[in-house]
Amino acid sequence: MPASPARQLACEILLLVEEHGGYASDLLHSQRTRALAPADRRLATELVMGVLRWRAALDYVIGRAARRPIAQIPLLPRTALRLGAYQLRMLDRVPASAAVHESVELAKAEGPKAAGFVNAVLRHVSRAPLAGLLANETELARRREAEFSHPAWMLERWSRFYSPEAAAAMAEYDNAPPPVACWPPQPVAGVEFAPGQLLRTARRVKAGELTQTPAFRSGRMWIQDEASQLIAHLVQPVACGRILDVCAAPGSKTALLAALAPEAQIFALERHVRRAQLLARRLRRAGASDRVQIVAADATAPWPLTGRFDRILVDAPCTGTGTLARNPEIRWRVQPQDPERLAQLQLSILRRAAGGLAPGGRLIYSVCSMEPEEGPDVITALLAVCPQLRVLPAIEVLATIADLRVPAAALTEGPWLRVLPGRFATDGFFAAVLTAASS
Ligand SMILES: C[S@@+](CC[C@H](N)C(=O)[O-])C[C@H]1O[C@@H](n2cnc3c(N)ncnc32)[C@H](O)[C@@H]1O
């Protein structure tokens, strides 16, 4: 009997993520999942996200059982092994025989030898707690990598920049499914909500599948992490002002800015045409397309926009290390040199943005990265080349957000907004607010 539809799809998505750089959450919400029954879709999601989150821990136990490094195992049997080991170790409801059989079926596409190998290895995969298996592991980096299922270099730098306890808490948050946060606060049939943690205007899904409701499909309800919502509030869009959202696609923050400032003139700039189309679709669904002008352009080059702006939001491209619970594959993709490389791009975009600011206007810089190179260091470099800018302490701006549910001080680190993943049930973000001198 072939593998079940949920496992076949999970395997297909994991191969696309690893071989073609796909994003699991996009693939799990794409056309390919539509034919699945709801229970199968839930299982496929659990398997894909679980395997990506726990990859290093799974690889450790597979490596022990196979008596060879996981990297030496070809991709398809390796993926079948990870799926099998995840079910054996993490899903009580799947009988061991089923977990092994399904993975053997998946590996048959590679040939009978691969199927036999997967069968033999999975029969030796230990179901003992990881802590016990790691007790004799002498190499510290290997041990931490398996224990927290994050790259050792990432854990090491988070320990150094924050603290070992904070690094462990961030990794723990990344390894569980994050809550589904949404806005605006309104009842939706079939869905039970809890209040937002950071914002009175946010809700968290307690029960029910919001994505399957007409309210979500018609664009009356939006799914957006609460820390990401908070960034739009931090912009404090001026009622009748000119607002520019730089690096805007897919448009979560643009749509919220449009809702927060219905009278404002909003512009949204995005480099990639395909992503600009996603942004356009998003704004159409939000009923805001006639109020937002989309510009497809490179923000590091002279902009095809005239006039100055009262607010400019630069939600820059970044490593995304604050979103690893939502995008677990990123932790295996990001390289130690990436924060420094992206910081150059972020600075270049910010320098252009500084030139577009009206006197007295505000430039808000945000990244969903935990890396200091992409946070405070970028702002230090910006201030060195744009002396007309000064930092407005984030706490002062946060203190004026009427819908904030937590003390502003809980969201700041020095003059910055800093939310660590798991501090609240949100992604991690860094943000800085800068003002231009009025004369
Ligand atoms: C972090 S995402 C923005 C998310 C968006 N603000 C939201 O809330 O939905 C960064 C965006 O910047 C875009 N981007 C990357 N380089 C750019 C550039 N040089 N100029 C303009 N946009 C760029 C990417 O295509 C991506 O859509």
The ligand as an SDF file (V2000), in Angstrom:
LIG
                    3D

 27 29  0  0  0  0  0  0  0  0999 V2000
   10.5480   41.7370    5.3550 C   0  0  0  0  0  0  0  0  0  0  0  0
    9.8190   41.7630    3.8140 S   0  0  0  0  0  0  0  0  0  0  0  0
    8.5840   42.9860    4.0260 C   0  0  0  0  0  0  0  0  0  0  0  0
    7.3280   42.5050    4.6920 C   0  0  0  0  0  0  0  0  0  0  0  0
    6.2020   43.5230    4.5940 C   0  0  0  0  0  0  0  0  0  0  0  0
    6.5830   44.8180    5.0780 N   0  0  0  0  0  0  0  0  0  0  0  0
    4.9730   43.0480    5.3300 C   0  0  0  0  0  0  0  0  0  0  0  0
    4.7600   43.4370    6.4690 O   0  0  0  0  0  0  0  0  0  0  0  0
    4.2090   42.2770    4.7490 O   0  0  0  0  0  0  0  0  0  0  0  0
   10.9940   42.6240    2.8590 C   0  0  0  0  0  0  0  0  0  0  0  0
   10.5450   42.9710    1.4600 C   0  0  0  0  0  0  0  0  0  0  0  0
   11.5600   43.8060    0.8640 O   0  0  0  0  0  0  0  0  0  0  0  0
   11.6420   43.5150   -0.5020 C   0  0  0  0  0  0  0  0  0  0  0  0
   12.9460   44.0260   -0.9880 N   0  0  0  0  0  0  0  0  0  0  0  0
   14.1530   43.4150   -0.9370 C   0  0  0  0  0  0  0  0  0  0  0  0
   15.1070   44.2160   -1.4500 N   0  0  0  0  0  0  0  0  0  0  0  0
   14.4900   45.3670   -1.8140 C   0  0  0  0  0  0  0  0  0  0  0  0
   14.9370   46.5760   -2.4190 C   0  0  0  0  0  0  0  0  0  0  0  0
   16.2180   46.7500   -2.7450 N   0  0  0  0  0  0  0  0  0  0  0  0
   14.0280   47.5320   -2.6800 N   0  0  0  0  0  0  0  0  0  0  0  0
   12.7130   47.3660   -2.3520 C   0  0  0  0  0  0  0  0  0  0  0  0
   12.2350   46.2410   -1.7930 N   0  0  0  0  0  0  0  0  0  0  0  0
   13.1050   45.2580   -1.5310 C   0  0  0  0  0  0  0  0  0  0  0  0
   11.4770   42.0050   -0.5450 C   0  0  0  0  0  0  0  0  0  0  0  0
   11.0890   41.5930   -1.8330 O   0  0  0  0  0  0  0  0  0  0  0  0
   10.3980   41.7800    0.5110 C   0  0  0  0  0  0  0  0  0  0  0  0
    9.1360   41.8000   -0.0820 O   0  0  0  0  0  0  0  0  0  0  0  0
  1  2  1  0
  2  3  1  0
  2 10  1  0
  3  4  1  0
  4  5  1  0
  5  6  1  0
  5  7  1  0
  7  8  2  0
  7  9  1  0
 10 11  1  0
 11 12  1  0
 11 26  1  0
 12 13  1  0
 13 14  1  0
 13 24  1  0
 14 15  1  0
 14 23  1  0
 15 16  2  0
 16 17  1  0
 17 18  1  0
 17 23  2  0
 18 19  1  0
 18 20  2  0
 20 21  1  0
 21 22  2  0
 22 23  1  0
 24 25  1  0
 24 26  1  0
 26 27  1  0
M  CHG  2   2   1   9  -1
M  END
$$$$
